[in-house]
Amino acid sequence: MEEFIKKYNFKDGLNHEFEILDLATILSEKKDMMTIPHRAQFYHIVWIEKGEGTHFVDFKPIEIEHNSIIFVPHNSINTFDSKGHYEGKAILFTDGFFCKNKEDIQYLQSSILFSDLYDIGILKLDPNLSDLNVIFNSMQTEFLRSPDSGQFQILHNLLHVFLLKGERELKKQGFEELKPSAHLDYLLLFKNQLEQNFRAEKSVKKYAAEISISEKQLHKASTSLLDKTPKQLIDERVLLEAKRLLVHGNQSIKEIAYELGYEEPTNFIKYFRKHTDSTPSEFREQS
């Protein structure tokens, strides 16, 4: 089965699954690859020093602005504007690079920069006043030096500080973070299970059992924090993947239905129409 959604793993041959690229250079050399929808198995931090156009993460258009940073979660469908202009840098890294213990995993899953509990993280900066510029320059210097036994730890620590500073800057700009609570813990556990199992499992009861809480507790957590029921969150995740495959792929409706856990295409069509007011075929033709 051929897909138009290209999947890109991290580049082989690097000492670490971490890289800093010049945006203008990479778009000049690999424009055909970068300007079609592609699903990258790593995180992007796209620092735009100068630019114009519209960048897309999944179905969300992001206007490109000077001195802005876009934080793109891994596994998102990312599309650079073929008619746009990008000057700046991109930091790329994988879970394998950053997550060396449970605390690192928990941090990335809950970070306001990458968590799907929030909108795509976009930060507007004055580069002359931001600590991020200093940390970035240190990362780039370390990345370009000859590798030694300390390079990984230095890069890892600098990246972690960069993300923490990024969160601080975002909060200064008015971003409201969900406060730590048992409800948030339950919600994060649920979202993690959902991401792994949404194709095969759509039962709220089973997700609640998997994270050892009651359906009532899960319902309370999701509605109090997001004003959405667990069923709504499951539907949103399934529909996002369906839209990704319909717009950016060339599988048949039957193949997409099967991939999303529907043995009967008619059930998938009814489900999609119920939530979007259009059939899968109509959605594909209109997009």
TORKOL-4160 file (C-alpha; in steps of 0.2 Angstrom, whole numbers, padded with zeros to 4 digits, m for minus):
287
<pt num="1" X="0000" Y="0000" Z="0000"/>
<pt num="2" X="0007" Y="0017" Z="m0005"/>
<pt num="3" X="0005" Y="0032" Z="0005"/>
<pt num="4" X="0008" Y="0050" Z="0000"/>
<pt num="5" X="0011" Y="0054" Z="0018"/>
<pt num="6" X="0030" Y="0052" Z="0018"/>
<pt num="7" X="0037" Y="0046" Z="0035"/>
<pt num="8" X="0055" Y="0052" Z="0039"/>
<pt num="9" X="0065" Y="0044" Z="0053"/>
<pt num="10" X="0080" Y="0053" Z="0060"/>
<pt num="11" X="0096" Y="0054" Z="0049"/>
<pt num="12" X="0108" Y="0040" Z="0050"/>
<pt num="13" X="0127" Y="0043" Z="0053"/>
<pt num="14" X="0125" Y="0057" Z="0067"/>
<pt num="15" X="0133" Y="0054" Z="0084"/>
<pt num="16" X="0117" Y="0058" Z="0093"/>
<pt num="17" X="0098" Y="0059" Z="0087"/>
<pt num="18" X="0100" Y="0078" Z="0088"/>
<pt num="19" X="0103" Y="0090" Z="0074"/>
<pt num="20" X="0103" Y="0109" Z="0071"/>
<pt num="21" X="0100" Y="0114" Z="0053"/>
<pt num="22" X="0099" Y="0130" Z="0043"/>
<pt num="23" X="0082" Y="0133" Z="0037"/>
<pt num="24" X="0086" Y="0142" Z="0021"/>
<pt num="25" X="0099" Y="0129" Z="0016"/>
<pt num="26" X="0088" Y="0114" Z="0020"/>
<pt num="27" X="0074" Y="0121" Z="0010"/>
<pt num="28" X="0085" Y="0125" Z="m0004"/>
<pt num="29" X="0092" Y="0108" Z="m0005"/>
<pt num="30" X="0077" Y="0097" Z="m0001"/>
<pt num="31" X="0062" Y="0108" Z="m0006"/>
<pt num="32" X="0053" Y="0094" Z="m0014"/>
<pt num="33" X="0054" Y="0084" Z="0002"/>
<pt num="34" X="0050" Y="0098" Z="0014"/>
<pt num="35" X="0035" Y="0106" Z="0005"/>
<pt num="36" X="0025" Y="0090" Z="0004"/>
<pt num="37" X="0015" Y="0084" Z="0019"/>
<pt num="38" X="0027" Y="0073" Z="0029"/>
<pt num="39" X="0026" Y="0064" Z="0046"/>
<pt num="40" X="0042" Y="0065" Z="0055"/>
<pt num="41" X="0047" Y="0053" Z="0069"/>
<pt num="42" X="0055" Y="0067" Z="0079"/>
<pt num="43" X="0052" Y="0084" Z="0087"/>
<pt num="44" X="0055" Y="0101" Z="0077"/>
<pt num="45" X="0059" Y="0117" Z="0085"/>
<pt num="46" X="0058" Y="0129" Z="0070"/>
<pt num="47" X="0066" Y="0146" Z="0074"/>
<pt num="48" X="0061" Y="0159" Z="0061"/>
<pt num="49" X="0072" Y="0174" Z="0061"/>
<pt num="50" X="0064" Y="0181" Z="0045"/>
<pt num="51" X="0050" Y="0174" Z="0035"/>
<pt num="52" X="0033" Y="0175" Z="0027"/>
<pt num="53" X="0020" Y="0163" Z="0022"/>
<pt num="54" X="0009" Y="0149" Z="0030"/>
<pt num="55" X="0016" Y="0134" Z="0039"/>
<pt num="56" X="0005" Y="0119" Z="0042"/>
<pt num="57" X="0005" Y="0107" Z="0057"/>
<pt num="58" X="m0008" Y="0094" Z="0054"/>
<pt num="59" X="m0023" Y="0105" Z="0048"/>
<pt num="60" X="m0018" Y="0120" Z="0058"/>
<pt num="61" X="m0011" Y="0135" Z="0047"/>
<pt num="62" X="0002" Y="0145" Z="0056"/>
<pt num="63" X="0007" Y="0162" Z="0049"/>
<pt num="64" X="0026" Y="0164" Z="0048"/>
<pt num="65" X="0032" Y="0179" Z="0057"/>
<pt num="66" X="0049" Y="0186" Z="0060"/>
<pt num="67" X="0058" Y="0181" Z="0077"/>
<pt num="68" X="0046" Y="0167" Z="0081"/>
<pt num="69" X="0048" Y="0149" Z="0086"/>
<pt num="70" X="0036" Y="0135" Z="0082"/>
<pt num="71" X="0037" Y="0119" Z="0093"/>
<pt num="72" X="0031" Y="0104" Z="0082"/>
<pt num="73" X="0027" Y="0088" Z="0091"/>
<pt num="74" X="0034" Y="0072" Z="0084"/>
<pt num="75" X="0022" Y="0062" Z="0073"/>
<pt num="76" X="0013" Y="0077" Z="0067"/>
<pt num="77" X="0011" Y="0080" Z="0049"/>
<pt num="78" X="0022" Y="0095" Z="0045"/>
<pt num="79" X="0022" Y="0105" Z="0029"/>
<pt num="80" X="0033" Y="0120" Z="0024"/>
<pt num="81" X="0026" Y="0133" Z="0013"/>
<pt num="82" X="0032" Y="0130" Z="m0005"/>
<pt num="83" X="0029" Y="0149" Z="m0009"/>
<pt num="84" X="0035" Y="0155" Z="0008"/>
<pt num="85" X="0051" Y="0162" Z="0015"/>
<pt num="86" X="0061" Y="0154" Z="0029"/>
<pt num="87" X="0077" Y="0161" Z="0037"/>
<pt num="88" X="0083" Y="0154" Z="0053"/>
<pt num="89" X="0087" Y="0137" Z="0061"/>
<pt num="90" X="0078" Y="0121" Z="0066"/>
<pt num="91" X="0082" Y="0110" Z="0081"/>
<pt num="92" X="0078" Y="0092" Z="0078"/>
<pt num="93" X="0078" Y="0078" Z="0091"/>
<pt num="94" X="0070" Y="0061" Z="0095"/>
<pt num="95" X="0062" Y="0054" Z="0111"/>
<pt num="96" X="0077" Y="0042" Z="0111"/>
<pt num="97" X="0089" Y="0057" Z="0113"/>
<pt num="98" X="0079" Y="0067" Z="0126"/>
<pt num="99" X="0071" Y="0053" Z="0136"/>
<pt num="100" X="0084" Y="0044" Z="0146"/>
<pt num="101" X="0073" Y="0041" Z="0162"/>
<pt num="102" X="0055" Y="0042" Z="0167"/>
<pt num="103" X="0056" Y="0061" Z="0172"/>
<pt num="104" X="0062" Y="0065" Z="0154"/>
<pt num="105" X="0047" Y="0055" Z="0147"/>
<pt num="106" X="0035" Y="0064" Z="0159"/>
<pt num="107" X="0042" Y="0081" Z="0155"/>
<pt num="108" X="0040" Y="0079" Z="0136"/>
<pt num="109" X="0022" Y="0072" Z="0138"/>
<pt num="110" X="0016" Y="0086" Z="0149"/>
<pt num="111" X="0026" Y="0101" Z="0142"/>
<pt num="112" X="0015" Y="0115" Z="0136"/>
<pt num="113" X="0027" Y="0116" Z="0121"/>
<pt num="114" X="0022" Y="0099" Z="0114"/>
<pt num="115" X="0007" Y="0092" Z="0123"/>
<pt num="116" X="m0008" Y="0089" Z="0113"/>
<pt num="117" X="m0018" Y="0096" Z="0128"/>
<pt num="118" X="m0014" Y="0113" Z="0121"/>
<pt num="119" X="m0013" Y="0121" Z="0104"/>
<pt num="120" X="0004" Y="0121" Z="0094"/>
<pt num="121" X="0016" Y="0131" Z="0104"/>
<pt num="122" X="0021" Y="0147" Z="0095"/>
<pt num="123" X="0033" Y="0159" Z="0104"/>
<pt num="124" X="0036" Y="0177" Z="0099"/>
<pt num="125" X="0053" Y="0184" Z="0104"/>
<pt num="126" X="0064" Y="0199" Z="0105"/>
<pt num="127" X="0081" Y="0190" Z="0101"/>
<pt num="128" X="0091" Y="0203" Z="0108"/>
<pt num="129" X="0083" Y="0201" Z="0125"/>
<pt num="130" X="0079" Y="0183" Z="0126"/>
<pt num="131" X="0090" Y="0170" Z="0136"/>
<pt num="132" X="0085" Y="0157" Z="0122"/>
<pt num="133" X="0097" Y="0165" Z="0110"/>
<pt num="134" X="0112" Y="0163" Z="0122"/>
<pt num="135" X="0107" Y="0145" Z="0125"/>
<pt num="136" X="0104" Y="0141" Z="0107"/>
<pt num="137" X="0121" Y="0148" Z="0102"/>
<pt num="138" X="0129" Y="0137" Z="0116"/>
<pt num="139" X="0120" Y="0122" Z="0108"/>
<pt num="140" X="0125" Y="0125" Z="0091"/>
<pt num="141" X="0143" Y="0127" Z="0096"/>
<pt num="142" X="0143" Y="0111" Z="0105"/>
<pt num="143" X="0134" Y="0102" Z="0091"/>
<pt num="144" X="0147" Y="0108" Z="0079"/>
<pt num="145" X="0163" Y="0103" Z="0089"/>
<pt num="146" X="0171" Y="0086" Z="0088"/>
<pt num="147" X="0162" Y="0074" Z="0098"/>
<pt num="148" X="0169" Y="0068" Z="0115"/>
<pt num="149" X="0162" Y="0058" Z="0130"/>
<pt num="150" X="0154" Y="0074" Z="0137"/>
<pt num="151" X="0145" Y="0080" Z="0121"/>
<pt num="152" X="0129" Y="0070" Z="0123"/>
<pt num="153" X="0126" Y="0076" Z="0141"/>
<pt num="154" X="0130" Y="0094" Z="0137"/>
<pt num="155" X="0118" Y="0094" Z="0122"/>
<pt num="156" X="0104" Y="0085" Z="0132"/>
<pt num="157" X="0106" Y="0098" Z="0147"/>
<pt num="158" X="0106" Y="0113" Z="0135"/>
<pt num="159" X="0091" Y="0107" Z="0126"/>
<pt num="160" X="0082" Y="0104" Z="0142"/>
<pt num="161" X="0086" Y="0121" Z="0148"/>
<pt num="162" X="0081" Y="0128" Z="0131"/>
<pt num="163" X="0063" Y="0120" Z="0133"/>
<pt num="164" X="0061" Y="0126" Z="0151"/>
<pt num="165" X="0066" Y="0144" Z="0146"/>
<pt num="166" X="0054" Y="0142" Z="0131"/>
<pt num="167" X="0040" Y="0137" Z="0143"/>
<pt num="168" X="0044" Y="0152" Z="0154"/>
<pt num="169" X="0043" Y="0164" Z="0139"/>
<pt num="170" X="0027" Y="0157" Z="0133"/>
<pt num="171" X="0019" Y="0159" Z="0150"/>
<pt num="172" X="0025" Y="0177" Z="0151"/>
<pt num="173" X="0015" Y="0180" Z="0135"/>
<pt num="174" X="m0001" Y="0175" Z="0143"/>
<pt num="175" X="m0001" Y="0156" Z="0140"/>
<pt num="176" X="m0012" Y="0148" Z="0154"/>
<pt num="177" X="m0006" Y="0131" Z="0159"/>
<pt num="178" X="m0016" Y="0117" Z="0167"/>
<pt num="179" X="m0012" Y="0116" Z="0185"/>
<pt num="180" X="m0005" Y="0100" Z="0193"/>
<pt num="181" X="m0018" Y="0089" Z="0200"/>
<pt num="182" X="m0024" Y="0071" Z="0201"/>
<pt num="183" X="m0036" Y="0076" Z="0187"/>
<pt num="184" X="m0021" Y="0081" Z="0176"/>
<pt num="185" X="m0012" Y="0065" Z="0180"/>
<pt num="186" X="m0027" Y="0055" Z="0175"/>
<pt num="187" X="m0029" Y="0065" Z="0159"/>
<pt num="188" X="m0011" Y="0063" Z="0154"/>
<pt num="189" X="m0011" Y="0044" Z="0157"/>
<pt num="190" X="m0027" Y="0043" Z="0147"/>
<pt num="191" X="m0020" Y="0053" Z="0133"/>
<pt num="192" X="m0004" Y="0042" Z="0133"/>
<pt num="193" X="m0014" Y="0026" Z="0131"/>
<pt num="194" X="m0026" Y="0034" Z="0118"/>
<pt num="195" X="m0011" Y="0039" Z="0107"/>
<pt num="196" X="m0005" Y="0021" Z="0108"/>
<pt num="197" X="m0021" Y="0012" Z="0105"/>
<pt num="198" X="m0034" Y="0023" Z="0097"/>
<pt num="199" X="m0034" Y="0012" Z="0081"/>
<pt num="200" X="m0040" Y="m0003" Z="0090"/>
<pt num="201" X="m0048" Y="0003" Z="0106"/>
<pt num="202" X="m0062" Y="0016" Z="0107"/>
<pt num="203" X="m0070" Y="0011" Z="0124"/>
<pt num="204" X="m0070" Y="0023" Z="0138"/>
<pt num="205" X="m0072" Y="0009" Z="0150"/>
<pt num="206" X="m0057" Y="0000" Z="0144"/>
<pt num="207" X="m0046" Y="0015" Z="0144"/>
<pt num="208" X="m0051" Y="0019" Z="0162"/>
<pt num="209" X="m0047" Y="0001" Z="0167"/>
<pt num="210" X="m0030" Y="0002" Z="0159"/>
<pt num="211" X="m0025" Y="0017" Z="0170"/>
<pt num="212" X="m0034" Y="0009" Z="0185"/>
<pt num="213" X="m0047" Y="0022" Z="0188"/>
<pt num="214" X="m0066" Y="0022" Z="0186"/>
<pt num="215" X="m0075" Y="0029" Z="0171"/>
<pt num="216" X="m0083" Y="0042" Z="0182"/>
<pt num="217" X="m0065" Y="0048" Z="0188"/>
<pt num="218" X="m0059" Y="0049" Z="0170"/>
<pt num="219" X="m0075" Y="0058" Z="0165"/>
<pt num="220" X="m0073" Y="0071" Z="0179"/>
<pt num="221" X="m0054" Y="0073" Z="0174"/>
<pt num="222" X="m0057" Y="0077" Z="0156"/>
<pt num="223" X="m0073" Y="0088" Z="0158"/>
<pt num="224" X="m0066" Y="0098" Z="0172"/>
<pt num="225" X="m0049" Y="0102" Z="0163"/>
<pt num="226" X="m0054" Y="0102" Z="0145"/>
<pt num="227" X="m0073" Y="0103" Z="0145"/>
<pt num="228" X="m0073" Y="0088" Z="0134"/>
<pt num="229" X="m0079" Y="0070" Z="0138"/>
<pt num="230" X="m0067" Y="0055" Z="0136"/>
<pt num="231" X="m0078" Y="0049" Z="0122"/>
<pt num="232" X="m0075" Y="0066" Z="0113"/>
<pt num="233" X="m0056" Y="0065" Z="0115"/>
<pt num="234" X="m0056" Y="0047" Z="0108"/>
<pt num="235" X="m0067" Y="0054" Z="0093"/>
<pt num="236" X="m0056" Y="0069" Z="0090"/>
<pt num="237" X="m0040" Y="0057" Z="0089"/>
<pt num="238" X="m0048" Y="0045" Z="0077"/>
<pt num="239" X="m0055" Y="0059" Z="0066"/>
<pt num="240" X="m0038" Y="0068" Z="0066"/>
<pt num="241" X="m0030" Y="0052" Z="0059"/>
<pt num="242" X="m0044" Y="0049" Z="0047"/>
<pt num="243" X="m0042" Y="0067" Z="0040"/>
<pt num="244" X="m0023" Y="0065" Z="0039"/>
<pt num="245" X="m0025" Y="0049" Z="0029"/>
<pt num="246" X="m0039" Y="0056" Z="0018"/>
<pt num="247" X="m0031" Y="0072" Z="0013"/>
<pt num="248" X="m0012" Y="0067" Z="0013"/>
<pt num="249" X="m0014" Y="0048" Z="0008"/>
<pt num="250" X="m0020" Y="0038" Z="m0007"/>
<pt num="251" X="m0028" Y="0023" Z="0002"/>
<pt num="252" X="m0045" Y="0019" Z="m0002"/>
<pt num="253" X="m0059" Y="0022" Z="0010"/>
<pt num="254" X="m0060" Y="0004" Z="0014"/>
<pt num="255" X="m0041" Y="0003" Z="0018"/>
<pt num="256" X="m0043" Y="0019" Z="0029"/>
<pt num="257" X="m0057" Y="0011" Z="0038"/>
<pt num="258" X="m0048" Y="m0005" Z="0041"/>
<pt num="259" X="m0033" Y="0004" Z="0047"/>
<pt num="260" X="m0043" Y="0014" Z="0060"/>
<pt num="261" X="m0051" Y="m0002" Z="0067"/>
<pt num="262" X="m0067" Y="m0003" Z="0057"/>
<pt num="263" X="m0070" Y="m0020" Z="0048"/>
<pt num="264" X="m0085" Y="m0013" Z="0039"/>
<pt num="265" X="m0082" Y="0003" Z="0029"/>
<pt num="266" X="m0100" Y="0008" Z="0030"/>
<pt num="267" X="m0098" Y="0009" Z="0049"/>
<pt num="268" X="m0083" Y="0021" Z="0047"/>
<pt num="269" X="m0092" Y="0031" Z="0034"/>
<pt num="270" X="m0107" Y="0033" Z="0046"/>
<pt num="271" X="m0095" Y="0038" Z="0060"/>
<pt num="272" X="m0086" Y="0051" Z="0050"/>
<pt num="273" X="m0102" Y="0059" Z="0043"/>
<pt num="274" X="m0109" Y="0060" Z="0060"/>
<pt num="275" X="m0094" Y="0070" Z="0067"/>
<pt num="276" X="m0090" Y="0080" Z="0052"/>
<pt num="277" X="m0106" Y="0082" Z="0042"/>
<pt num="278" X="m0098" Y="0075" Z="0026"/>
<pt num="279" X="m0093" Y="0058" Z="0020"/>
<pt num="280" X="m0075" Y="0053" Z="0019"/>
<pt num="281" X="m0075" Y="0055" Z="0000"/>
<pt num="282" X="m0083" Y="0072" Z="0001"/>
<pt num="283" X="m0070" Y="0078" Z="0014"/>
<pt num="284" X="m0056" Y="0071" Z="0003"/>
<pt num="285" X="m0063" Y="0080" Z="m0013"/>
<pt num="286" X="m0066" Y="0097" Z="m0003"/>
<pt num="287" X="m0049" Y="0097" Z="0005"/>
